[in-house]
């Protein structure tokens, strides 16, 4: 999942070298913390959060295949 989020985010941002994802386990839920350059946060979030919601939807669909629970946070 971590690689999927990185791949999607790197395609959206202007500074792909600043993209990294931290994986944290919280109560049997994997939390992926997406970190990007400050100037790219708007591109990852999108208008009214549409891009962030789309990223979360893709990750949720992929996590269902693996029978895991994954949340994505944009830090």
mmCIF file of the N, C-alpha and C atoms, coordinates in Angstrom:
data_MODEL
# 
_entry.id   MODEL 
# 
loop_
_atom_site.group_PDB 
_atom_site.id 
_atom_site.type_symbol 
_atom_site.label_atom_id 
_atom_site.label_alt_id 
_atom_site.label_comp_id 
_atom_site.label_asym_id 
_atom_site.label_entity_id 
_atom_site.label_seq_id 
_atom_site.pdbx_PDB_ins_code 
_atom_site.Cartn_x 
_atom_site.Cartn_y 
_atom_site.Cartn_z 
_atom_site.occupancy 
_atom_site.B_iso_or_equiv 
_atom_site.pdbx_formal_charge 
_atom_site.auth_seq_id 
_atom_site.auth_comp_id 
_atom_site.auth_asym_id 
_atom_site.auth_atom_id 
_atom_site.pdbx_PDB_model_num 
ATOM 1   N N  . UNK A 1 1  ? 0.812   -1.195 0.000   1.00 0.00 ? 1  UNK A N  1 
ATOM 2   C CA . UNK A 1 1  ? 0.000   0.000  0.000   1.00 0.00 ? 1  UNK A CA 1 
ATOM 3   C C  . UNK A 1 1  ? 0.861   1.267  0.000   1.00 0.00 ? 1  UNK A C  1 
ATOM 4   N N  . UNK A 1 2  ? 1.936   1.201  0.759   1.00 0.00 ? 2  UNK A N  1 
ATOM 5   C CA . UNK A 1 2  ? 2.824   2.359  0.878   1.00 0.00 ? 2  UNK A CA 1 
ATOM 6   C C  . UNK A 1 2  ? 3.332   2.787  -0.502  1.00 0.00 ? 2  UNK A C  1 
ATOM 7   N N  . UNK A 1 3  ? 3.726   1.807  -1.306  1.00 0.00 ? 3  UNK A N  1 
ATOM 8   C CA . UNK A 1 3  ? 4.251   2.098  -2.643  1.00 0.00 ? 3  UNK A CA 1 
ATOM 9   C C  . UNK A 1 3  ? 3.172   2.678  -3.548  1.00 0.00 ? 3  UNK A C  1 
ATOM 10  N N  . UNK A 1 4  ? 1.947   2.205  -3.390  1.00 0.00 ? 4  UNK A N  1 
ATOM 11  C CA . UNK A 1 4  ? 0.832   2.710  -4.190  1.00 0.00 ? 4  UNK A CA 1 
ATOM 12  C C  . UNK A 1 4  ? 0.585   4.183  -3.911  1.00 0.00 ? 4  UNK A C  1 
ATOM 13  N N  . UNK A 1 5  ? 0.567   4.556  -2.651  1.00 0.00 ? 5  UNK A N  1 
ATOM 14  C CA . UNK A 1 5  ? 0.337   5.954  -2.276  1.00 0.00 ? 5  UNK A CA 1 
ATOM 15  C C  . UNK A 1 5  ? 1.482   6.832  -2.781  1.00 0.00 ? 5  UNK A C  1 
ATOM 16  N N  . UNK A 1 6  ? 2.724   6.353  -2.643  1.00 0.00 ? 6  UNK A N  1 
ATOM 17  C CA . UNK A 1 6  ? 3.867   7.119  -3.144  1.00 0.00 ? 6  UNK A CA 1 
ATOM 18  C C  . UNK A 1 6  ? 3.778   7.325  -4.642  1.00 0.00 ? 6  UNK A C  1 
ATOM 19  N N  . UNK A 1 7  ? 3.438   6.281  -5.371  1.00 0.00 ? 7  UNK A N  1 
ATOM 20  C CA . UNK A 1 7  ? 3.335   6.365  -6.825  1.00 0.00 ? 7  UNK A CA 1 
ATOM 21  C C  . UNK A 1 7  ? 2.293   7.391  -7.250  1.00 0.00 ? 7  UNK A C  1 
ATOM 22  N N  . UNK A 1 8  ? 1.134   7.337  -6.653  1.00 0.00 ? 8  UNK A N  1 
ATOM 23  C CA . UNK A 1 8  ? 0.063   8.278  -6.996  1.00 0.00 ? 8  UNK A CA 1 
ATOM 24  C C  . UNK A 1 8  ? 0.488   9.712  -6.670  1.00 0.00 ? 8  UNK A C  1 
ATOM 25  N N  . UNK A 1 9  ? 1.038   9.916  -5.475  1.00 0.00 ? 9  UNK A N  1 
ATOM 26  C CA . UNK A 1 9  ? 1.411   11.264 -5.039  1.00 0.00 ? 9  UNK A CA 1 
ATOM 27  C C  . UNK A 1 9  ? 2.528   11.846 -5.901  1.00 0.00 ? 9  UNK A C  1 
ATOM 28  N N  . UNK A 1 10 ? 3.507   11.030 -6.258  1.00 0.00 ? 10 UNK A N  1 
ATOM 29  C CA . UNK A 1 10 ? 4.625   11.536 -7.065  1.00 0.00 ? 10 UNK A CA 1 
ATOM 30  C C  . UNK A 1 10 ? 4.181   12.001 -8.443  1.00 0.00 ? 10 UNK A C  1 
ATOM 31  N N  . UNK A 1 11 ? 3.120   11.412 -8.960  1.00 0.00 ? 11 UNK A N  1 
ATOM 32  C CA . UNK A 1 11 ? 2.599   11.832 -10.259 1.00 0.00 ? 11 UNK A CA 1 
ATOM 33  C C  . UNK A 1 11 ? 1.831   13.151 -10.176 1.00 0.00 ? 11 UNK A C  1 
ATOM 34  N N  . UNK A 1 12 ? 1.379   13.514 -9.001  1.00 0.00 ? 12 UNK A N  1 
ATOM 35  C CA . UNK A 1 12 ? 0.567   14.720 -8.836  1.00 0.00 ? 12 UNK A CA 1 
ATOM 36  C C  . UNK A 1 12 ? 1.376   15.964 -8.517  1.00 0.00 ? 12 UNK A C  1 
ATOM 37  N N  . UNK A 1 13 ? 2.534   15.802 -7.882  1.00 0.00 ? 13 UNK A N  1 
ATOM 38  C CA . UNK A 1 13 ? 3.246   16.943 -7.307  1.00 0.00 ? 13 UNK A CA 1 
ATOM 39  C C  . UNK A 1 13 ? 4.337   17.479 -8.224  1.00 0.00 ? 13 UNK A C  1 
ATOM 40  N N  . UNK A 1 14 ? 4.792   18.685 -7.882  1.00 0.00 ? 14 UNK A N  1 
ATOM 41  C CA . UNK A 1 14 ? 5.869   19.333 -8.625  1.00 0.00 ? 14 UNK A CA 1 
ATOM 42  C C  . UNK A 1 14 ? 7.244   18.892 -8.124  1.00 0.00 ? 14 UNK A C  1 
ATOM 43  N N  . UNK A 1 15 ? 7.324   18.498 -6.844  1.00 0.00 ? 15 UNK A N  1 
ATOM 44  C CA . UNK A 1 15 ? 8.581   18.065 -6.240  1.00 0.00 ? 15 UNK A CA 1 
ATOM 45  C C  . UNK A 1 15 ? 8.462   16.613 -5.773  1.00 0.00 ? 15 UNK A C  1 
ATOM 46  N N  . UNK A 1 16 ? 8.555   15.652 -6.698  1.00 0.00 ? 16 UNK A N  1 
ATOM 47  C CA . UNK A 1 16 ? 8.370   14.245 -6.319  1.00 0.00 ? 16 UNK A CA 1 
ATOM 48  C C  . UNK A 1 16 ? 9.446   13.710 -5.379  1.00 0.00 ? 16 UNK A C  1 
ATOM 49  N N  . UNK A 1 17 ? 10.598  14.359 -5.354  1.00 0.00 ? 17 UNK A N  1 
ATOM 50  C CA . UNK A 1 17 ? 11.669  13.896 -4.456  1.00 0.00 ? 17 UNK A CA 1 
ATOM 51  C C  . UNK A 1 17 ? 11.342  14.162 -2.984  1.00 0.00 ? 17 UNK A C  1 
ATOM 52  N N  . UNK A 1 18 ? 10.377  15.045 -2.722  1.00 0.00 ? 18 UNK A N  1 
ATOM 53  C CA . UNK A 1 18 ? 9.981   15.366 -1.348  1.00 0.00 ? 18 UNK A CA 1 
ATOM 54  C C  . UNK A 1 18 ? 8.832   14.493 -0.838  1.00 0.00 ? 18 UNK A C  1 
ATOM 55  N N  . UNK A 1 19 ? 8.364   13.568 -1.658  1.00 0.00 ? 19 UNK A N  1 
ATOM 56  C CA . UNK A 1 19 ? 7.238   12.710 -1.261  1.00 0.00 ? 19 UNK A CA 1 
ATOM 57  C C  . UNK A 1 19 ? 7.772   11.499 -0.508  1.00 0.00 ? 19 UNK A C  1 
ATOM 58  N N  . UNK A 1 20 ? 7.222   11.259 0.663   1.00 0.00 ? 20 UNK A N  1 
ATOM 59  C CA . UNK A 1 20 ? 7.509   10.012 1.375   1.00 0.00 ? 20 UNK A CA 1 
ATOM 60  C C  . UNK A 1 20 ? 6.310   9.634  2.236   1.00 0.00 ? 20 UNK A C  1 
ATOM 61  N N  . UNK A 1 21 ? 6.203   8.352  2.502   1.00 0.00 ? 21 UNK A N  1 
ATOM 62  C CA . UNK A 1 21 ? 5.066   7.824  3.232   1.00 0.00 ? 21 UNK A CA 1 
ATOM 63  C C  . UNK A 1 21 ? 5.577   7.058  4.445   1.00 0.00 ? 21 UNK A C  1 
ATOM 64  N N  . UNK A 1 22 ? 5.039   7.391  5.613   1.00 0.00 ? 22 UNK A N  1 
ATOM 65  C CA . UNK A 1 22 ? 5.345   6.663  6.843   1.00 0.00 ? 22 UNK A CA 1 
ATOM 66  C C  . UNK A 1 22 ? 4.200   5.706  7.122   1.00 0.00 ? 22 UNK A C  1 
ATOM 67  N N  . UNK A 1 23 ? 4.545   4.494  7.536   1.00 0.00 ? 23 UNK A N  1 
ATOM 68  C CA . UNK A 1 23 ? 3.539   3.480  7.838   1.00 0.00 ? 23 UNK A CA 1 
ATOM 69  C C  . UNK A 1 23 ? 3.500   3.265  9.341   1.00 0.00 ? 23 UNK A C  1 
ATOM 70  N N  . UNK A 1 24 ? 2.328   3.482  9.944   1.00 0.00 ? 24 UNK A N  1 
ATOM 71  C CA . UNK A 1 24 ? 2.163   3.376  11.391  1.00 0.00 ? 24 UNK A CA 1 
ATOM 72  C C  . UNK A 1 24 ? 1.016   2.415  11.677  1.00 0.00 ? 24 UNK A C  1 
ATOM 73  N N  . UNK A 1 25 ? 1.224   1.511  12.625  1.00 0.00 ? 25 UNK A N  1 
ATOM 74  C CA . UNK A 1 25 ? 0.176   0.578  13.034  1.00 0.00 ? 25 UNK A CA 1 
ATOM 75  C C  . UNK A 1 25 ? -0.552  1.143  14.256  1.00 0.00 ? 25 UNK A C  1 
ATOM 76  N N  . UNK A 1 26 ? -1.881  1.234  14.181  1.00 0.00 ? 26 UNK A N  1 
ATOM 77  C CA . UNK A 1 26 ? -2.701  1.700  15.299  1.00 0.00 ? 26 UNK A CA 1 
ATOM 78  C C  . UNK A 1 26 ? -3.910  0.789  15.421  1.00 0.00 ? 26 UNK A C  1 
ATOM 79  N N  . UNK A 1 27 ? -3.958  -0.007 16.467  1.00 0.00 ? 27 UNK A N  1 
ATOM 80  C CA . UNK A 1 27 ? -5.122  -0.846 16.757  1.00 0.00 ? 27 UNK A CA 1 
ATOM 81  C C  . UNK A 1 27 ? -5.577  -1.673 15.547  1.00 0.00 ? 27 UNK A C  1 
ATOM 82  N N  . UNK A 1 28 ? -4.707  -2.443 14.978  1.00 0.00 ? 28 UNK A N  1 
ATOM 83  C CA . UNK A 1 28 ? -4.960  -3.322 13.822  1.00 0.00 ? 28 UNK A CA 1 
ATOM 84  C C  . UNK A 1 28 ? -5.343  -2.558 12.554  1.00 0.00 ? 28 UNK A C  1 
ATOM 85  N N  . UNK A 1 29 ? -5.090  -1.267 12.536  1.00 0.00 ? 29 UNK A N  1 
ATOM 86  C CA . UNK A 1 29 ? -5.316  -0.449 11.347  1.00 0.00 ? 29 UNK A CA 1 
ATOM 87  C C  . UNK A 1 29 ? -3.971  0.144  10.932  1.00 0.00 ? 29 UNK A C  1 
ATOM 88  N N  . UNK A 1 30 ? -3.655  0.030  9.666   1.00 0.00 ? 30 UNK A N  1 
ATOM 89  C CA . UNK A 1 30 ? -2.430  0.622  9.147   1.00 0.00 ? 30 UNK A CA 1 
ATOM 90  C C  . UNK A 1 30 ? -2.734  2.049  8.709   1.00 0.00 ? 30 UNK A C  1 
ATOM 91  N N  . UNK A 1 31 ? -1.974  2.988  9.229   1.00 0.00 ? 31 UNK A N  1 
ATOM 92  C CA . UNK A 1 31 ? -2.138  4.395  8.868   1.00 0.00 ? 31 UNK A CA 1 
ATOM 93  C C  . UNK A 1 31 ? -0.944  4.792  8.004   1.00 0.00 ? 31 UNK A C  1 
ATOM 94  N N  . UNK A 1 32 ? -1.233  5.247  6.798   1.00 0.00 ? 32 UNK A N  1 
ATOM 95  C CA . UNK A 1 32 ? -0.195  5.723  5.898   1.00 0.00 ? 32 UNK A CA 1 
ATOM 96  C C  . UNK A 1 32 ? -0.197  7.244  5.952   1.00 0.00 ? 32 UNK A C  1 
ATOM 97  N N  . UNK A 1 33 ? 0.911   7.805  6.429   1.00 0.00 ? 33 UNK A N  1 
ATOM 98  C CA . UNK A 1 33 ? 1.029   9.254  6.563   1.00 0.00 ? 33 UNK A CA 1 
ATOM 99  C C  . UNK A 1 33 ? 1.800   9.789  5.362   1.00 0.00 ? 33 UNK A C  1 
ATOM 100 N N  . UNK A 1 34 ? 1.101   10.479 4.480   1.00 0.00 ? 34 UNK A N  1 
ATOM 101 C CA . UNK A 1 34 ? 1.678   11.016 3.256   1.00 0.00 ? 34 UNK A CA 1 
ATOM 102 C C  . UNK A 1 34 ? 2.272   12.388 3.536   1.00 0.00 ? 34 UNK A C  1 
ATOM 103 N N  . UNK A 1 35 ? 3.556   12.527 3.267   1.00 0.00 ? 35 UNK A N  1 
ATOM 104 C CA . UNK A 1 35 ? 4.255   13.791 3.466   1.00 0.00 ? 35 UNK A CA 1 
ATOM 105 C C  . UNK A 1 35 ? 4.695   14.321 2.103   1.00 0.00 ? 35 UNK A C  1 
ATOM 106 N N  . UNK A 1 36 ? 4.384   15.587 1.830   1.00 0.00 ? 36 UNK A N  1 
ATOM 107 C CA . UNK A 1 36 ? 4.783   16.235 0.584   1.00 0.00 ? 36 UNK A CA 1 
ATOM 108 C C  . UNK A 1 36 ? 5.339   17.618 0.894   1.00 0.00 ? 36 UNK A C  1 
ATOM 109 N N  . UNK A 1 37 ? 5.942   18.224 -0.090  1.00 0.00 ? 37 UNK A N  1 
ATOM 110 C CA . UNK A 1 37 ? 6.439   19.596 0.032   1.00 0.00 ? 37 UNK A CA 1 
ATOM 111 C C  . UNK A 1 37 ? 5.251   20.510 0.329   1.00 0.00 ? 37 UNK A C  1 
ATOM 112 N N  . UNK A 1 38 ? 5.482   21.524 1.133   1.00 0.00 ? 38 UNK A N  1 
ATOM 113 C CA . UNK A 1 38 ? 4.397   22.446 1.523   1.00 0.00 ? 38 UNK A CA 1 
ATOM 114 C C  . UNK A 1 38 ? 3.699   23.069 0.312   1.00 0.00 ? 38 UNK A C  1 
ATOM 115 N N  . UNK A 1 39 ? 4.455   23.353 -0.739  1.00 0.00 ? 39 UNK A N  1 
ATOM 116 C CA . UNK A 1 39 ? 3.849   23.979 -1.912  1.00 0.00 ? 39 UNK A CA 1 
ATOM 117 C C  . UNK A 1 39 ? 3.007   22.990 -2.724  1.00 0.00 ? 39 UNK A C  1 
ATOM 118 N N  . UNK A 1 40 ? 3.134   21.700 -2.460  1.00 0.00 ? 40 UNK A N  1 
ATOM 119 C CA . UNK A 1 40 ? 2.388   20.679 -3.193  1.00 0.00 ? 40 UNK A CA 1 
ATOM 120 C C  . UNK A 1 40 ? 1.170   20.152 -2.449  1.00 0.00 ? 40 UNK A C  1 
ATOM 121 N N  . UNK A 1 41 ? 0.947   20.592 -1.232  1.00 0.00 ? 41 UNK A N  1 
ATOM 122 C CA . UNK A 1 41 ? -0.178  20.065 -0.450  1.00 0.00 ? 41 UNK A CA 1 
ATOM 123 C C  . UNK A 1 41 ? -1.514  20.306 -1.131  1.00 0.00 ? 41 UNK A C  1 
ATOM 124 N N  . UNK A 1 42 ? -1.681  21.460 -1.730  1.00 0.00 ? 42 UNK A N  1 
ATOM 125 C CA . UNK A 1 42 ? -2.932  21.760 -2.423  1.00 0.00 ? 42 UNK A CA 1 
ATOM 126 C C  . UNK A 1 42 ? -3.180  20.839 -3.597  1.00 0.00 ? 42 UNK A C  1 
ATOM 127 N N  . UNK A 1 43 ? -2.118  20.437 -4.270  1.00 0.00 ? 43 UNK A N  1 
ATOM 128 C CA . UNK A 1 43 ? -2.260  19.537 -5.411  1.00 0.00 ? 43 UNK A CA 1 
ATOM 129 C C  . UNK A 1 43 ? -2.674  18.147 -4.963  1.00 0.00 ? 43 UNK A C  1 
ATOM 130 N N  . UNK A 1 44 ? -2.213  17.731 -3.806  1.00 0.00 ? 44 UNK A N  1 
ATOM 131 C CA . UNK A 1 44 ? -2.536  16.399 -3.303  1.00 0.00 ? 44 UNK A CA 1 
ATOM 132 C C  . UNK A 1 44 ? -3.937  16.384 -2.690  1.00 0.00 ? 44 UNK A C  1 
ATOM 133 N N  . UNK A 1 45 ? -4.342  17.490 -2.091  1.00 0.00 ? 45 UNK A N  1 
ATOM 134 C CA . UNK A 1 45 ? -5.662  17.552 -1.481  1.00 0.00 ? 45 UNK A CA 1 
ATOM 135 C C  . UNK A 1 45 ? -6.735  17.835 -2.535  1.00 0.00 ? 45 UNK A C  1 
ATOM 136 N N  . UNK A 1 46 ? -6.473  18.768 -3.429  1.00 0.00 ? 46 UNK A N  1 
ATOM 137 C CA . UNK A 1 46 ? -7.429  19.093 -4.483  1.00 0.00 ? 46 UNK A CA 1 
ATOM 138 C C  . UNK A 1 46 ? -8.538  19.998 -3.999  1.00 0.00 ? 46 UNK A C  1 
ATOM 139 N N  . UNK A 1 47 ? -9.336  20.463 -4.938  1.00 0.00 ? 47 UNK A N  1 
ATOM 140 C CA . UNK A 1 47 ? -10.465 21.328 -4.582  1.00 0.00 ? 47 UNK A CA 1 
ATOM 141 C C  . UNK A 1 47 ? -11.479 20.525 -3.788  1.00 0.00 ? 47 UNK A C  1 
ATOM 142 N N  . UNK A 1 48 ? -11.822 21.082 -2.622  1.00 0.00 ? 48 UNK A N  1 
ATOM 143 C CA . UNK A 1 48 ? -12.782 20.446 -1.714  1.00 0.00 ? 48 UNK A CA 1 
ATOM 144 C C  . UNK A 1 48 ? -12.380 19.023 -1.340  1.00 0.00 ? 48 UNK A C  1 
ATOM 145 N N  . UNK A 1 49 ? -11.082 18.725 -1.423  1.00 0.00 ? 49 UNK A N  1 
ATOM 146 C CA . UNK A 1 49 ? -10.592 17.426 -0.988  1.00 0.00 ? 49 UNK A CA 1 
ATOM 147 C C  . UNK A 1 49 ? -10.870 16.278 -1.938  1.00 0.00 ? 49 UNK A C  1 
ATOM 148 N N  . UNK A 1 50 ? -11.175 16.586 -3.179  1.00 0.00 ? 50 UNK A N  1 
ATOM 149 C CA . UNK A 1 50 ? -11.543 15.540 -4.135  1.00 0.00 ? 50 UNK A CA 1 
ATOM 150 C C  . UNK A 1 50 ? -10.395 14.590 -4.450  1.00 0.00 ? 50 UNK A C  1 
ATOM 151 N N  . UNK A 1 51 ? -9.197  15.102 -4.624  1.00 0.00 ? 51 UNK A N  1 
ATOM 152 C CA . UNK A 1 51 ? -8.064  14.236 -4.953  1.00 0.00 ? 51 UNK A CA 1 
ATOM 153 C C  . UNK A 1 51 ? -7.702  13.380 -3.748  1.00 0.00 ? 51 UNK A C  1 
ATOM 154 N N  . UNK A 1 52 ? -7.707  13.965 -2.562  1.00 0.00 ? 52 UNK A N  1 
ATOM 155 C CA . UNK A 1 52 ? -7.419  13.196 -1.350  1.00 0.00 ? 52 UNK A CA 1 
ATOM 156 C C  . UNK A 1 52 ? -8.448  12.086 -1.174  1.00 0.00 ? 52 UNK A C  1 
ATOM 157 N N  . UNK A 1 53 ? -9.695  12.383 -1.440  1.00 0.00 ? 53 UNK A N  1 
ATOM 158 C CA . UNK A 1 53 ? -10.747 11.372 -1.332  1.00 0.00 ? 53 UNK A CA 1 
ATOM 159 C C  . UNK A 1 53 ? -10.537 10.263 -2.356  1.00 0.00 ? 53 UNK A C  1 
ATOM 160 N N  . UNK A 1 54 ? -10.126 10.621 -3.557  1.00 0.00 ? 54 UNK A N  1 
ATOM 161 C CA . UNK A 1 54 ? -9.872  9.625  -4.596  1.00 0.00 ? 54 UNK A CA 1 
ATOM 162 C C  . UNK A 1 54 ? -8.707  8.716  -4.210  1.00 0.00 ? 54 UNK A C  1 
ATOM 163 N N  . UNK A 1 55 ? -7.647  9.292  -3.645  1.00 0.00 ? 55 UNK A N  1 
ATOM 164 C CA . UNK A 1 55 ? -6.511  8.491  -3.183  1.00 0.00 ? 55 UNK A CA 1 
ATOM 165 C C  . UNK A 1 55 ? -6.976  7.514  -2.108  1.00 0.00 ? 55 UNK A C  1 
ATOM 166 N N  . UNK A 1 56 ? -7.755  8.000  -1.166  1.00 0.00 ? 56 UNK A N  1 
ATOM 167 C CA . UNK A 1 56 ? -8.254  7.131  -0.096  1.00 0.00 ? 56 UNK A CA 1 
ATOM 168 C C  . UNK A 1 56 ? -9.140  6.019  -0.644  1.00 0.00 ? 56 UNK A C  1 
ATOM 169 N N  . UNK A 1 57 ? -9.934  6.326  -1.653  1.00 0.00 ? 57 UNK A N  1 
ATOM 170 C CA . UNK A 1 57 ? -10.816 5.321  -2.256  1.00 0.00 ? 57 UNK A CA 1 
ATOM 171 C C  . UNK A 1 57 ? -10.003 4.222  -2.933  1.00 0.00 ? 57 UNK A C  1 
ATOM 172 N N  . UNK A 1 58 ? -8.975  4.593  -3.665  1.00 0.00 ? 58 UNK A N  1 
ATOM 173 C CA . UNK A 1 58 ? -8.124  3.611  -4.336  1.00 0.00 ? 58 UNK A CA 1 
ATOM 174 C C  . UNK A 1 58 ? -7.411  2.732  -3.312  1.00 0.00 ? 58 UNK A C  1 
ATOM 175 N N  . UNK A 1 59 ? -6.889  3.334  -2.270  1.00 0.00 ? 59 UNK A N  1 
ATOM 176 C CA . UNK A 1 59 ? -6.184  2.572  -1.237  1.00 0.00 ? 59 UNK A CA 1 
ATOM 177 C C  . UNK A 1 59 ? -7.155  1.653  -0.499  1.00 0.00 ? 59 UNK A C  1 
ATOM 178 N N  . UNK A 1 60 ? -8.346  2.135  -0.225  1.00 0.00 ? 60 UNK A N  1 
ATOM 179 C CA . UNK A 1 60 ? -9.337  1.300  0.453   1.00 0.00 ? 60 UNK A CA 1 
ATOM 180 C C  . UNK A 1 60 ? -9.700  0.085  -0.401  1.00 0.00 ? 60 UNK A C  1 
ATOM 181 N N  . UNK A 1 61 ? -9.866  0.298  -1.702  1.00 0.00 ? 61 UNK A N  1 
ATOM 182 C CA . UNK A 1 61 ? -10.191 -0.813 -2.590  1.00 0.00 ? 61 UNK A CA 1 
ATOM 183 C C  . UNK A 1 61 ? -9.050  -1.823 -2.636  1.00 0.00 ? 61 UNK A C  1 
ATOM 184 N N  . UNK A 1 62 ? -7.817  -1.336 -2.678  1.00 0.00 ? 62 UNK A N  1 
ATOM 185 C CA . UNK A 1 62 ? -6.669  -2.238 -2.695  1.00 0.00 ? 62 UNK A CA 1 
ATOM 186 C C  . UNK A 1 62 ? -6.528  -2.972 -1.367  1.00 0.00 ? 62 UNK A C  1 
ATOM 187 N N  . UNK A 1 63 ? -6.850  -2.313 -0.269  1.00 0.00 ? 63 UNK A N  1 
ATOM 188 C CA . UNK A 1 63 ? -6.721  -2.961 1.040   1.00 0.00 ? 63 UNK A CA 1 
ATOM 189 C C  . UNK A 1 63 ? -7.795  -4.023 1.243   1.00 0.00 ? 63 UNK A C  1 
ATOM 190 N N  . UNK A 1 64 ? -8.947  -3.866 0.622   1.00 0.00 ? 64 UNK A N  1 
ATOM 191 C CA . UNK A 1 64 ? -9.992  -4.881 0.727   1.00 0.00 ? 64 UNK A CA 1 
ATOM 192 C C  . UNK A 1 64 ? -9.545  -6.192 0.092   1.00 0.00 ? 64 UNK A C  1 
ATOM 193 N N  . UNK A 1 65 ? -8.757  -6.091 -0.971  1.00 0.00 ? 65 UNK A N  1 
ATOM 194 C CA . UNK A 1 65 ? -8.234  -7.300 -1.614  1.00 0.00 ? 65 UNK A CA 1 
ATOM 195 C C  . UNK A 1 65 ? -7.300  -8.059 -0.683  1.00 0.00 ? 65 UNK A C  1 
ATOM 196 N N  . UNK A 1 66 ? -6.603  -7.344 0.170   1.00 0.00 ? 66 UNK A N  1 
ATOM 197 C CA . UNK A 1 66 ? -5.645  -7.953 1.090   1.00 0.00 ? 66 UNK A CA 1 
ATOM 198 C C  . UNK A 1 66 ? -6.244  -8.195 2.475   1.00 0.00 ? 66 UNK A C  1 
ATOM 199 N N  . UNK A 1 67 ? -7.528  -7.914 2.647   1.00 0.00 ? 67 UNK A N  1 
ATOM 200 C CA . UNK A 1 67 ? -8.229  -8.082 3.921   1.00 0.00 ? 67 UNK A CA 1 
ATOM 201 C C  . UNK A 1 67 ? -7.553  -7.332 5.072   1.00 0.00 ? 67 UNK A C  1 
ATOM 202 N N  . UNK A 1 68 ? -7.172  -6.091 4.819   1.00 0.00 ? 68 UNK A N  1 
ATOM 203 C CA . UNK A 1 68 ? -6.592  -5.232 5.833   1.00 0.00 ? 68 UNK A CA 1 
ATOM 204 C C  . UNK A 1 68 ? -7.347  -3.909 5.870   1.00 0.00 ? 68 UNK A C  1 
ATOM 205 N N  . UNK A 1 69 ? -7.156  -3.165 6.944   1.00 0.00 ? 69 UNK A N  1 
ATOM 206 C CA . UNK A 1 69 ? -7.740  -1.827 7.042   1.00 0.00 ? 69 UNK A CA 1 
ATOM 207 C C  . UNK A 1 69 ? -6.604  -0.807 6.953   1.00 0.00 ? 69 UNK A C  1 
ATOM 208 N N  . UNK A 1 70 ? -6.747  0.109  6.023   1.00 0.00 ? 70 UNK A N  1 
ATOM 209 C CA . UNK A 1 70 ? -5.716  1.121  5.790   1.00 0.00 ? 70 UNK A CA 1 
ATOM 210 C C  . UNK A 1 70 ? -6.366  2.492  5.718   1.00 0.00 ? 70 UNK A C  1 
ATOM 211 N N  . UNK A 1 71 ? -5.801  3.447  6.432   1.00 0.00 ? 71 UNK A N  1 
ATOM 212 C CA . UNK A 1 71 ? -6.223  4.843  6.357   1.00 0.00 ? 71 UNK A CA 1 
ATOM 213 C C  . UNK A 1 71 ? -5.071  5.664  5.804   1.00 0.00 ? 71 UNK A C  1 
ATOM 214 N N  . UNK A 1 72 ? -5.405  6.720  5.068   1.00 0.00 ? 72 UNK A N  1 
ATOM 215 C CA . UNK A 1 72 ? -4.393  7.610  4.525   1.00 0.00 ? 72 UNK A CA 1 
ATOM 216 C C  . UNK A 1 72 ? -4.577  8.982  5.149   1.00 0.00 ? 72 UNK A C  1 
ATOM 217 N N  . UNK A 1 73 ? -3.488  9.513  5.713   1.00 0.00 ? 73 UNK A N  1 
ATOM 218 C CA . UNK A 1 73 ? -3.485  10.857 6.277   1.00 0.00 ? 73 UNK A CA 1 
ATOM 219 C C  . UNK A 1 73 ? -2.488  11.700 5.500   1.00 0.00 ? 73 UNK A C  1 
ATOM 220 N N  . UNK A 1 74 ? -2.859  12.923 5.200   1.00 0.00 ? 74 UNK A N  1 
ATOM 221 C CA . UNK A 1 74 ? -1.944  13.850 4.545   1.00 0.00 ? 74 UNK A CA 1 
ATOM 222 C C  . UNK A 1 74 ? -1.396  14.764 5.617   1.00 0.00 ? 74 UNK A C  1 
ATOM 223 N N  . UNK A 1 75 ? -0.096  14.689 5.837   1.00 0.00 ? 75 UNK A N  1 
ATOM 224 C CA . UNK A 1 75 ? 0.551   15.414 6.935   1.00 0.00 ? 75 UNK A CA 1 
ATOM 225 C C  . UNK A 1 75 ? 1.115   16.716 6.413   1.00 0.00 ? 75 UNK A C  1 
# 
